[in-house]
Amino acid sequence: MERHECCSQKYHSLKVIAYIEIILGSFSCNTCGYKNTEATFGGQLADYGVKMTLKVIGQIHLHRFIIKSEYAKLIIPELDFEIPPQTQKGSMSTIEGIIRKSIEDLKEMQEERRKVNKDIAEKIDKVLSQLEDYAEGKVLPFTVVLYDPSGNSFIQNPYAPQQDPYLKAENFVRAKEQLVEMGYMAESDLTEEKKVMPAFKQVATTIGVKKTTASSTMAEQKDLLAQLKKYEVNITDEYVKDAANFSTFCYACTKPGEARSCTVNIPYFKELILMSFTCEFCGYRTVDINTGGGISEKGMRYKFDVKSSAELDREVFKSNSCNVMIPELDLDMRSGTLTSLYTTVEGLLVNIHEVIEKSFPFAKSDSSPEMTQNFISFSNKFKKMKSEGKFTLIMEDPLANSFIMNPNAPDEDPLLKKEEFDRTSEQNDELGITDMKV
């Protein structure tokens, strides 16, 4: 587009909606009347990509706020309609607003299309009519899928900090090809990595390791190793030598590095596989924890009655398949919301609060005073509960890969109850157990 002398272009950087740094840009031309506004994320990539699936069952859902980054695509499967990453990039709108903007964009060159290709114009007319019905809520229910490898897109959860029954959020490890598309990795690096990755995958498969956790500091790594190693009765130099080392690429900067793994036996529980990686180039660090051995026949449920702040020092291991519940807060965090953690009860609470704050960024926006008040009320109750040290912690793991430490083991702990339960067919399907060949 030709830029005239009277054109005006402005940029403004600000932090908005809890913790997201956004650069707002606006462009206007007094000669041709063209105007445009755009929101670009000025912060860093999230640890993982995100896929959010919203079931729109009423007109009220059309008013939900949505942030679509420049790397995100929005899909309406029922209409076989997709808004690609570079279309409506950096949008801050509502579901209805996103659809109406698509209608506006499609209409822009429609008259010219009729002159060149009448058949295509008629097909677009049909899509426009369908989009109008969706925007007005005449076609319900339908699905909105927001897929963003950068992890910086969001759909509002009006029930925050509780779970949204109509919204499902899933994190995924972004592919290296996606990093190339976003400009965070050169194609030459990708080509070099493909030469090494087969060997890495073979080693990772052999020891049963899966990338699931976010970065940590060196101090956190040392603290974690210290906690785990005290369970190993005879830790010798030979034990350390047997640890596996293998080459891999940094998850942040894609430079080559070396990952390390070791195995620790937890009495009255299972074997844990501990992996760590430190990048000498950018300083990125990760610690991954996974359980070893086979799949348990039944799930395990822990119920811990915390009576005082002294119990907050109890050590816990929460796997990726574990659900965490606190009845006093009406809190139910489904599996996958938190990554695998080896920490204390207090550390688990801190992580839960941080994840809730980051997962529901609209809870602190000025656009919804009621939601903001609910979030403030929840935070106050959470802090009070943590300071008083009186609540019930329930950890339910269908794979029995989580535990809460019993300091009286092998004797029973009056504050801690353990019970096995049978997995449902839905849980077996979700965990992929149904499809396993024995």
NORBELJO-V458568 format. One record per backbone hydrogen bond with DSSP energy under -1.0 kcal/mol. NH is the residue of the N-H (numbers start at 1). CO is the residue of the C=O. Records with the same first field share a line. If there is no record, write none. Layout:
BEGIN
NH->CO, CO
END
This chain:
BEGIN
7->4
8->28
10->26
12->24
14->22
16->20
19->17
20->16
22->14
23->40
24->12
25->38
26->10
27->36
28->8
29->34
33->29
36->27
38->25
39->90
40->23
42->21
46->150
49->172
50->148
51->170
52->146
53->168
54->144
55->166
56->142
61->58
62->59
63->60
64->61
66->93
67->154
68->91
72->69
73->147
74->83
75->145
76->81
79->76
81->76
83->74
87->84
91->68
93->66
95->64
96->62
98->94
99->95
100->96
101->97
102->98
103->99
104->100
105->101
106->102
107->103
110->107
113->109
114->110
115->111
116->112
117->113
121->117
122->118
123->119
124->120
125->121
126->122
127->123
128->124
129->125
130->126
131->127
132->128
133->129
134->130
135->131
136->132
138->133
142->56
144->54
145->75
146->52
147->73
148->50
154->67
156->65
160->157
162->159
168->53
170->51
172->49
179->175
180->176
181->177
182->178
183->180
184->179
190->186
191->187
192->188
193->189
194->190
196->193
197->193
200->196
201->197
202->198
203->199
204->200
205->201
206->202
207->203
209->204
216->285
221->217
222->218
223->219
224->220
225->221
226->222
227->223
228->224
229->225
231->228
232->229
240->236
241->237
242->238
243->240
244->261
246->259
248->257
250->255
254->250
257->248
259->246
260->276
261->244
262->274
264->272
266->270
269->266
272->264
273->290
274->262
275->288
276->260
277->286
279->284
283->279
286->277
288->275
290->273
292->271
299->421
300->397
301->419
302->395
303->417
304->393
305->415
306->391
311->308
312->309
313->310
314->311
316->343
317->403
318->341
322->319
323->396
324->333
325->394
326->331
329->326
330->327
331->326
333->324
337->334
341->318
343->316
345->314
346->312
348->344
349->345
350->346
351->347
352->348
353->349
354->350
355->351
356->352
357->353
358->354
359->355
360->356
363->360
364->361
365->362
372->368
373->369
374->370
375->371
376->372
377->373
378->374
379->375
380->376
381->377
382->378
383->379
384->380
385->381
386->382
387->383
388->384
389->385
391->306
393->304
394->325
395->302
396->323
397->300
400->397
403->317
405->315
409->406
411->408
416->413
417->303
419->301
421->299
428->424
429->425
430->426
431->427
433->428
434->428
436->433
END
